[in-house]
Amino acid sequence: MLKLLKYLSICFISACLLFACHVWTPTEFKRPPLKIPFGFFVGEYPGIIAQEKGFFKAQGVDVELIHKPYIQLEQGNFSAGKYDGAISSLGSFIILSATIPDIQSVMVVDESTGADVVVAQSQIRTVADLKGKKLGTNLGGFSEVFVTEMLKTANLTSDDVNLVKLEASEIPQRLKNNTIQAGHTWQPHLSEAMKSGGHILFTSKQTPYLILDMIVFRGEIIRDRPEDVRAFVRGWLQAVNYWKANIQEGNAIVSKVLKIPSNTISLEGVNLTDLDENQKFFQSSNPNSIYKNAKIYADFFIRTGNVTRIPELKSLFNSDFLKPPD
């Protein structure tokens, strides 16, 4: 009888220990979602599709998209560490790197192939006609670089025109009021300008590979969570391929999330870059590489005094996440 009680006691204690181990075994650590602010530009929309279609989760990463109407204003929050990554134009990225060198671009998300335009009043028929005229542009960023490259095609410099600091949304009204004679803008502001008699003078199709948007991550995220960054890139590229193959369905997804009419969503003038195009962009031997175009911005910003020092350009771009799976 004593042996039986001893046996039962041992069994009971063992069961309790097993139960305790089960209760107190810590659950698997779950990494927090990657926080990324998003604006309302078509090149950023694959992120929405990747989220809604479950592509990010299928690749193994949680992503929190935070939609902001004025994405440029979020750069300060990105600098302060509020976000893990961000979408940035190449020009803005170069300027940002001057104050936060520990950031890297891991992928080009889109190239402007006509979406960015200089719209002008009817009497301005050629770029050469801009001499002595007022030209609206967002000074100190990619916009100023774009119009400077445009002026070069007519052997003009910014000294030959009067540059006026304006946002793209301000261009239509300023043209109408004749406070400028031309300006850099994009849709939907372009349509508004053309309704008032403006016409397209120059487009980003004439400056190939210059206007690029990219995904940028903070250095500590790249170092501490490389698999999450890799999963993010794969999920994004999956969404790009899906949208290109299913335009109407992709438009409908974006329309529902952003609560905007689907007929206002267009990829005209914008190339969503796929994996193959990205790999070419990140090849330094490629004459159209991202390094070549980054140098155009870096040289311009240093020459104009926007920044005094920029990190080594090669340190700002990380192609590791564009390699095919093992």
C-alpha positions, 0 to 999 in steps of 0.5 A: 500500500505504501509503495502504491501511495509513493508511486501515485505521489511521484506521478502526481508531482511529475504531472504538476511539474509538466503542467507548470512547465507548459504554463510557464514556457514562454511563447515564441518571440513575435517581432513588432511590425515594420512601421512604414509611412505611406503617401498618396503617390501611385508608386507607393501603392504596391505596398497597399496591395501587398498588405491587402493581399497578404503578400507581406505576411506570406513572406513572413513579416508583419507590416504597419502602413501609416497613411499620411497625406504629406509624406515629406513632413514625415521625414523628421519622424523617420529621422527621430526613429518613429518609423523603421523605414520610409518611401523617399525620392532619390533626391530627398534620400541624398539630403536625408543621408547628410544628417542621418548617415546610418540609413540605406536604400534597399530597393527602387520602387518606381521610376518617373517616365513622364509623370513629372512635367513642366507645364507652361503658359501657351506663349512658352513653346520651347524650353529656350522661351523660359529665359527671363521667365518665372519658373515654379519648382520646389527648391532644394529637392529633386524638383529643382534638379529636374528643372535644372536638367531641363534647362540644360537641354536649351543651354540655359542655367538657373541663372537664366530664369527666375526660380520661384519656390512652389509646391506642385499643387500651387502651380495651376493657380500661379499659372492662371494668375500669371505669377509664373509662366511655367512650373513643375507638377504632376497629376492631378494638378497637371489636369487642372493646369491644362484646363486653364490653358497650360500645356506640357513643355517637358516631361521626365521621359526626357530625363531617364532614370533621374526621378526615382523613388525608393524604400529606405530603412534605418541602419539598425533595422537592416542589421537586426532584422535582415530577414524582415527587410528581405521579406518586405522586399519580396512581398512588395515585388510580389505586389508589383507583379500582381498589379501589372497582371491585374490592373483593375483588381489592383486599382480596386484594392487601392481605391477601397483602402484610400477611399479614392475613385478607381478611375483616378488611379493610373500607372501612366508615366510611372514604371513600377520597377521589378526585381530584374530592373532593381538588380540592374539599378544596383549594379555599379557597372551599369551606365544607368545605375542608381549610383550615377544618378545619386551623384548628380543629386549629390553634386548639385546639393553640395554645389548649391549649399543644400548640404556640406557633406554626403556619405560615400554613395556606395554605403547608402545602397544595399543590394543584399535584399535583391538577391534571389532566394537560396 
